[in-house]
């Protein structure tokens, strides 16, 4: 059985994806009305605001993985794959 030696849960498993994940985070923050998100001190945001960004990122990533696993292709306007 594989073990996870990472003590933190926020480690990027595929370092090549870091830029795309940061771009997705910024796009989602903008969609939620959090402008200039890259420069904002995240400690000054509420837990709810930070949670929304992370939650929507997770939702979008899961949807993208499900579409990829189902064999769907194509990209929608939100950057998510569509049928």
SVG drawing of the C-alpha trace seen along z (x, -y; Angstrom):
<svg xmlns="http://www.w3.org/2000/svg" viewBox="-22 -44 29 46">
<polyline fill="none" stroke="black" stroke-width="0.4" points="0.0,0.0 1.3,-3.5 2.0,-5.8 1.7,-9.6 4.8,-11.2 3.4,-14.7 2.3,-16.1 0.4,-18.9 -2.6,-18.4 -1.9,-21.3 1.0,-19.8 0.8,-19.8 1.2,-16.2 1.9,-17.3 4.2,-20.3 3.6,-21.0 0.0,-21.8 0.8,-24.6 0.4,-27.4 -2.9,-26.1 -4.2,-25.6 -3.2,-29.2 -4.9,-30.5 -8.1,-28.5 -8.0,-29.9 -7.8,-33.4 -10.6,-32.9 -12.9,-31.4 -12.1,-34.2 -13.0,-36.7 -16.3,-34.9 -17.1,-35.1 -16.4,-38.9 -13.0,-38.7 -11.1,-41.0 -7.3,-41.3 -7.2,-37.9 -3.5,-37.2 -2.3,-40.3 -4.8,-40.1 -3.5,-38.9 -5.6,-35.8 -5.4,-36.2 -7.5,-39.4 -10.3,-37.4 -13.0,-35.6 -12.9,-31.9 -16.1,-31.8 -14.5,-33.7 -11.4,-31.5 -13.6,-28.4 -15.7,-29.4 -12.7,-29.6 -11.3,-26.3 -14.7,-24.6 -15.5,-25.8 -12.0,-24.7 -12.6,-21.2 -16.0,-21.0 -14.6,-22.1 -11.6,-19.7 -13.9,-16.8 -16.2,-17.6 -13.2,-17.8 -11.9,-14.4 -15.4,-12.8 -15.7,-14.1 -12.2,-12.9 -13.0,-9.5 -16.2,-9.2 -14.5,-10.0 -16.1,-13.4 -14.0,-15.9 -14.1,-19.6 -13.8,-22.7 -16.7,-24.9 -16.6,-28.7 -15.6,-28.3 -12.6,-26.3 -14.3,-23.0 -14.7,-20.1 -18.1,-19.7 -19.8,-17.1"/>
</svg>
